[in-house]
Amino acid sequence: MTRPALQTDPRPPRTLSKDARRAQLIEATISTMAEFGYSRTTLTAVAKRAGLSHGLVLFHFDTKENLLSETLDFLSEEYRANWQAALAAAGDRPEAQLEALVRADFNPVICTRDRLAAWCAFWGESQSRPIYQARCGSNDEHYNRVLEGICAEMNLRHGYSHDPARVSRLIRISIEGVWLDLMTMAAPYATEEAMATVWLGLSALYPRQFQPLT
């Protein structure tokens, strides 16, 4: 006797693990911040975006401040893991490491409109700055030290004489600047153009290792 094939229920599960539910709410928070900004993001708005009850958001995060702080932690850790993985795969040549760091910032997982808008929200409103410094300051310092070290190594290996601190700062603010352009221009250019803009700066700083992207 042939048994009928089992049918797979296409509907999502009614319940999720605690970690999965928290991840869902953090993604909803990122999306809500992208639309409303930092101060106008509320637990009610996040619950509505996630399709869940206000009480469930309270159960997982207690307060809006906790939810926003943990959202910032998530973004910071996602960003750190992204650039460190890119750097680990780049090998020991400083030009390959520099290329890896720049390309990592335009990874389509990281460089999305919602994520850029959420970063801008945390950067731009005064009430979020103490939270940002407390949560992200050490990660930022680590990234800056790594980037400066790569620029110093470019001098040693390739005969440049740039000030590593200033050059690394220039590269960093170039990336952050095109990120801001992507969020604030009425008709923003494509992500590929944003990276090409940063690349033009690299080609001016290190012309023997980098050529402008076409």
C-alpha positions as a Markdown table, in Angstrom:
| # | Residue | x | y | z |
|---|---|---|---|---|
| 1 | Met | 0.0 | 0.0 | 0.0 |
| 2 | Thr | 1.4 | 3.4 | -1.0 |
| 3 | Arg | 1.3 | 6.0 | 1.7 |
| 4 | Pro | 0.4 | 9.6 | 0.7 |
| 5 | Ala | 3.3 | 12.0 | 0.6 |
| 6 | Leu | 3.7 | 14.2 | 3.7 |
| 7 | Gln | 2.6 | 17.8 | 3.1 |
| 8 | Thr | 4.9 | 20.5 | 4.3 |
| 9 | Asp | 3.1 | 23.4 | 6.0 |
| 10 | Pro | 4.2 | 26.5 | 4.2 |
| 11 | Arg | 3.3 | 28.8 | 7.0 |
| 12 | Pro | 6.0 | 30.2 | 9.3 |
| 13 | Pro | 6.1 | 28.7 | 12.8 |
| 14 | Arg | 3.8 | 30.2 | 15.3 |
| 15 | Thr | 6.6 | 30.3 | 17.9 |
| 16 | Leu | 10.2 | 31.1 | 17.7 |
| 17 | Ser | 13.1 | 30.6 | 20.1 |
| 18 | Lys | 14.0 | 33.5 | 22.3 |
| 19 | Asp | 17.1 | 34.4 | 20.3 |
| 20 | Ala | 15.2 | 34.2 | 17.0 |
| 21 | Arg | 12.4 | 36.4 | 18.4 |
| 22 | Arg | 14.9 | 39.0 | 19.7 |
| 23 | Ala | 16.7 | 39.0 | 16.3 |
| 24 | Gln | 13.3 | 39.6 | 14.6 |
| 25 | Leu | 12.6 | 42.5 | 16.8 |
| 26 | Ile | 16.1 | 44.0 | 16.3 |
| 27 | Glu | 15.6 | 43.8 | 12.5 |
| 28 | Ala | 12.2 | 45.5 | 13.0 |
| 29 | Thr | 13.9 | 48.2 | 15.1 |
| 30 | Ile | 16.5 | 48.9 | 12.3 |
| 31 | Ser | 13.7 | 49.2 | 9.8 |
| 32 | Thr | 11.6 | 51.5 | 12.1 |
| 33 | Met | 14.6 | 53.7 | 12.8 |
| 34 | Ala | 15.3 | 54.0 | 9.0 |
| 35 | Glu | 11.8 | 55.4 | 8.6 |
| 36 | Phe | 11.3 | 57.5 | 11.8 |
| 37 | Gly | 14.7 | 58.2 | 13.2 |
| 38 | Tyr | 16.0 | 57.7 | 16.7 |
| 39 | Ser | 13.7 | 59.7 | 18.9 |
| 40 | Arg | 10.5 | 58.8 | 17.1 |
| 41 | Thr | 11.1 | 55.0 | 17.2 |
| 42 | Thr | 8.8 | 53.6 | 19.8 |
| 43 | Leu | 8.1 | 50.1 | 21.1 |
| 44 | Thr | 4.6 | 50.3 | 19.6 |
| 45 | Ala | 6.0 | 51.1 | 16.2 |
| 46 | Val | 8.6 | 48.3 | 16.4 |
| 47 | Ala | 5.9 | 45.9 | 17.5 |
| 48 | Lys | 3.7 | 46.9 | 14.5 |
| 49 | Arg | 6.6 | 46.6 | 12.1 |
| 50 | Ala | 7.3 | 43.1 | 13.4 |
| 51 | Gly | 3.6 | 42.1 | 13.4 |
| 52 | Leu | 3.8 | 41.4 | 17.2 |
| 53 | Ser | 2.2 | 42.7 | 20.3 |
| 54 | His | 3.6 | 45.6 | 22.3 |
| 55 | Gly | 3.7 | 43.3 | 25.4 |
| 56 | Leu | 6.0 | 40.8 | 23.6 |
| 57 | Val | 8.5 | 43.6 | 22.8 |
| 58 | Leu | 8.4 | 44.6 | 26.5 |
| 59 | Phe | 8.9 | 41.0 | 27.5 |
| 60 | His | 12.1 | 40.7 | 25.5 |
| 61 | Phe | 13.6 | 44.2 | 26.1 |
| 62 | Asp | 11.8 | 45.9 | 29.0 |
| 63 | Thr | 12.3 | 49.5 | 27.7 |
| 64 | Lys | 12.9 | 51.4 | 24.6 |
| 65 | Glu | 16.4 | 52.3 | 25.8 |
| 66 | Asn | 17.3 | 48.6 | 26.1 |
| 67 | Leu | 15.9 | 47.8 | 22.7 |
| 68 | Leu | 17.9 | 50.6 | 21.0 |
| 69 | Ser | 21.0 | 49.7 | 22.9 |
| 70 | Glu | 20.9 | 46.1 | 21.9 |
| 71 | Thr | 20.1 | 47.1 | 18.3 |
| 72 | Leu | 23.3 | 49.2 | 18.4 |
| 73 | Asp | 25.2 | 46.3 | 19.8 |
| 74 | Phe | 23.9 | 44.1 | 17.0 |
| 75 | Leu | 24.9 | 46.5 | 14.3 |
| 76 | Ser | 28.3 | 47.1 | 15.9 |
| 77 | Glu | 29.0 | 43.4 | 16.1 |
| 78 | Glu | 27.8 | 42.7 | 12.6 |
| 79 | Tyr | 30.1 | 45.4 | 11.3 |
| 80 | Arg | 33.1 | 44.2 | 13.3 |
| 81 | Ala | 32.6 | 40.6 | 12.2 |
| 82 | Asn | 32.2 | 41.7 | 8.6 |
| 83 | Trp | 35.5 | 43.7 | 8.3 |
| 84 | Gln | 37.5 | 41.2 | 10.4 |
| 85 | Ala | 36.4 | 38.3 | 8.2 |
| 86 | Ala | 37.4 | 40.3 | 5.1 |
| 87 | Leu | 40.7 | 41.2 | 6.6 |
| 88 | Ala | 41.4 | 37.6 | 7.6 |
| 89 | Ala | 40.9 | 36.4 | 4.0 |
| 90 | Ala | 43.1 | 39.1 | 2.5 |
| 91 | Gly | 46.5 | 37.7 | 3.2 |
| 92 | Asp | 49.6 | 39.7 | 4.4 |
| 93 | Arg | 50.0 | 42.3 | 1.7 |
| 94 | Pro | 48.9 | 45.7 | 3.0 |
| 95 | Glu | 47.4 | 46.7 | -0.3 |
| 96 | Ala | 45.2 | 43.6 | -0.3 |
| 97 | Gln | 44.2 | 44.3 | 3.3 |
| 98 | Leu | 43.3 | 47.9 | 2.5 |
| 99 | Glu | 41.2 | 46.7 | -0.5 |
| 100 | Ala | 39.5 | 44.2 | 1.7 |
| 101 | Leu | 38.5 | 46.8 | 4.4 |
| 102 | Val | 37.1 | 49.2 | 1.8 |
| 103 | Arg | 35.2 | 46.5 | 0.0 |
| 104 | Ala | 33.8 | 45.2 | 3.3 |
| 105 | Asp | 32.1 | 48.5 | 3.9 |
| 106 | Phe | 30.2 | 48.1 | 0.7 |
| 107 | Asn | 29.2 | 44.5 | 1.3 |
| 108 | Pro | 25.5 | 44.3 | 0.4 |
| 109 | Val | 24.7 | 42.7 | 3.7 |
| 110 | Ile | 26.2 | 45.7 | 5.6 |
| 111 | Cys | 25.6 | 48.6 | 3.1 |
| 112 | Thr | 21.8 | 48.6 | 3.0 |
| 113 | Arg | 19.5 | 51.6 | 3.1 |
| 114 | Asp | 17.9 | 50.5 | 6.4 |
| 115 | Arg | 21.3 | 49.8 | 8.1 |
| 116 | Leu | 22.9 | 53.1 | 6.9 |
| 117 | Ala | 19.8 | 55.0 | 8.1 |
| 118 | Ala | 20.0 | 53.4 | 11.5 |
| 119 | Trp | 23.7 | 54.2 | 11.8 |
| 120 | Cys | 23.0 | 57.8 | 10.8 |
| 121 | Ala | 20.2 | 57.9 | 13.4 |
| 122 | Phe | 22.6 | 56.8 | 16.1 |
| 123 | Trp | 25.3 | 59.2 | 14.9 |
| 124 | Gly | 23.1 | 62.2 | 14.4 |
| 125 | Glu | 20.9 | 62.8 | 17.5 |
| 126 | Ser | 22.5 | 64.1 | 20.6 |
| 127 | Gln | 20.6 | 61.8 | 23.0 |
| 128 | Ser | 22.1 | 58.7 | 21.2 |
| 129 | Arg | 25.7 | 59.8 | 21.3 |
| 130 | Pro | 26.5 | 58.7 | 24.9 |
| 131 | Ile | 25.0 | 55.3 | 24.0 |
| 132 | Tyr | 27.0 | 55.1 | 20.8 |
| 133 | Gln | 30.3 | 56.0 | 22.6 |
| 134 | Ala | 29.7 | 53.5 | 25.4 |
| 135 | Arg | 28.7 | 50.7 | 23.0 |
| 136 | Cys | 30.9 | 51.3 | 20.0 |
| 137 | Gly | 33.8 | 53.3 | 21.1 |
| 138 | Ser | 36.2 | 50.4 | 21.7 |
| 139 | Asn | 35.2 | 48.8 | 18.3 |
| 140 | Asp | 35.9 | 52.1 | 16.5 |
| 141 | Glu | 39.2 | 52.5 | 18.2 |
| 142 | His | 40.2 | 48.9 | 17.2 |
| 143 | Tyr | 39.2 | 49.5 | 13.6 |
| 144 | Asn | 41.1 | 52.8 | 13.5 |
| 145 | Arg | 44.3 | 51.2 | 14.9 |
| 146 | Val | 44.1 | 48.4 | 12.3 |
| 147 | Leu | 43.6 | 50.8 | 9.4 |
| 148 | Glu | 46.4 | 53.1 | 10.6 |
| 149 | Gly | 48.7 | 50.1 | 10.9 |
| 150 | Ile | 47.9 | 49.0 | 7.3 |
| 151 | Cys | 48.7 | 52.6 | 6.1 |
| 152 | Ala | 52.0 | 52.5 | 8.0 |
| 153 | Glu | 52.8 | 49.2 | 6.4 |
| 154 | Met | 52.1 | 50.7 | 2.9 |
| 155 | Asn | 54.8 | 53.2 | 3.7 |
| 156 | Leu | 57.3 | 50.5 | 4.8 |
| 157 | Arg | 56.7 | 48.2 | 1.9 |
| 158 | His | 56.1 | 50.6 | -1.0 |
| 159 | Gly | 58.1 | 53.7 | -0.1 |
| 160 | Tyr | 55.3 | 56.1 | 0.6 |
| 161 | Ser | 55.8 | 58.8 | 3.2 |
| 162 | His | 52.2 | 59.6 | 4.2 |
| 163 | Asp | 51.3 | 60.3 | 7.8 |
| 164 | Pro | 49.5 | 57.0 | 8.6 |
| 165 | Ala | 47.1 | 58.6 | 11.1 |
| 166 | Arg | 46.0 | 61.3 | 8.6 |
| 167 | Val | 45.8 | 58.9 | 5.7 |
| 168 | Ser | 43.7 | 56.3 | 7.6 |
| 169 | Arg | 41.4 | 59.1 | 8.8 |
| 170 | Leu | 41.0 | 60.4 | 5.3 |
| 171 | Ile | 40.0 | 56.9 | 4.0 |
| 172 | Arg | 37.6 | 56.4 | 6.9 |
| 173 | Ile | 35.9 | 59.8 | 6.5 |
| 174 | Ser | 35.7 | 59.2 | 2.7 |
| 175 | Ile | 33.7 | 56.0 | 3.3 |
| 176 | Glu | 31.5 | 57.6 | 5.9 |
| 177 | Gly | 31.0 | 60.5 | 3.6 |
| 178 | Val | 29.6 | 58.5 | 0.7 |
| 179 | Trp | 27.5 | 56.5 | 3.2 |
| 180 | Leu | 26.0 | 59.8 | 4.2 |
| 181 | Asp | 25.5 | 60.8 | 0.6 |
| 182 | Leu | 23.6 | 57.6 | 0.0 |
| 183 | Met | 21.2 | 58.5 | 2.8 |
| 184 | Thr | 20.7 | 62.3 | 2.3 |
| 185 | Met | 20.8 | 63.0 | -1.5 |
| 186 | Ala | 17.5 | 63.4 | -3.2 |
| 187 | Ala | 18.8 | 61.2 | -6.0 |
| 188 | Pro | 21.6 | 59.2 | -4.5 |
| 189 | Tyr | 24.1 | 57.5 | -6.8 |
| 190 | Ala | 24.6 | 53.7 | -6.8 |
| 191 | Thr | 26.6 | 51.8 | -4.2 |
| 192 | Glu | 29.1 | 50.9 | -7.0 |
| 193 | Glu | 29.6 | 54.6 | -7.6 |
| 194 | Ala | 30.1 | 55.2 | -3.9 |
| 195 | Met | 32.9 | 52.6 | -3.8 |
| 196 | Ala | 34.4 | 54.0 | -7.0 |
| 197 | Thr | 34.6 | 57.4 | -5.3 |
| 198 | Val | 36.5 | 56.0 | -2.3 |
| 199 | Trp | 38.7 | 54.1 | -4.8 |
| 200 | Leu | 39.6 | 57.3 | -6.5 |
| 201 | Gly | 41.0 | 58.5 | -3.3 |
| 202 | Leu | 43.0 | 55.3 | -2.8 |
| 203 | Ser | 44.5 | 55.7 | -6.3 |
| 204 | Ala | 45.6 | 59.2 | -5.5 |
| 205 | Leu | 47.2 | 58.1 | -2.2 |
| 206 | Tyr | 48.7 | 54.9 | -3.5 |
| 207 | Pro | 49.0 | 55.2 | -7.3 |
| 208 | Arg | 51.3 | 52.2 | -7.8 |
| 209 | Gln | 48.8 | 49.8 | -6.1 |
| 210 | Phe | 45.4 | 51.2 | -6.9 |
| 211 | Gln | 43.9 | 52.4 | -10.1 |
| 212 | Pro | 40.5 | 54.2 | -10.4 |
| 213 | Leu | 37.5 | 51.8 | -10.9 |
| 214 | Thr | 35.8 | 52.1 | -14.3 |
